[in-house]
Amino acid sequence: MNTITYPTITIDLILDRHTSRDVLRAILDAILFHRLFGTVKPKMREVLGVTMPGVSDPEMERLVEEKVDAFWKGIEGGLSKRGQIVLTFSEKRPKKSWFQVVVGEEDVPWEQWYLMRKYNNPGIEADRQQFDTALANTLTKSIHTMLTHTSSDRGRTAVPLITNATGISPFPIRITVKVGGVEIG
């Protein structure tokens, strides 16, 4: 069987209750900013002193908010203190049956982004400042990872031909939330 390989990019995060939602929203927004190919109205988000790009679109904002809330509820529900959010970009291709007859369409991924999250609870104020500084550095590195990947040869060639230019994204986008290895939301 011929396996198709596509880029997978992982961003490891150590978060706490205080900053978890803002950081996850900012990173998802930044990835979408770099991977949406329609007419995008940009916005900026300030998190821990790091300016992150984003997309001002009600549908994308709702999707991000919904998935971050599902992730938060899964973590708070005690399922696990580890989890991941997987952002998958796909393209629609004709689905062929056993005898190469087209029987519909299927989503074929061309890139996946993994946000791996571990929970931490800094106790005293000195720990909080050190934790926030480390998290700000992680945000800066994540922006660097996004820029490096999307401008690299592998990142550019991963994008399929755009054949449908309607809407903010010509490609299906799927955000999956997993906490403790169980898909939620």
Disulfide bonds with the S-S distance in Angstrom:
none
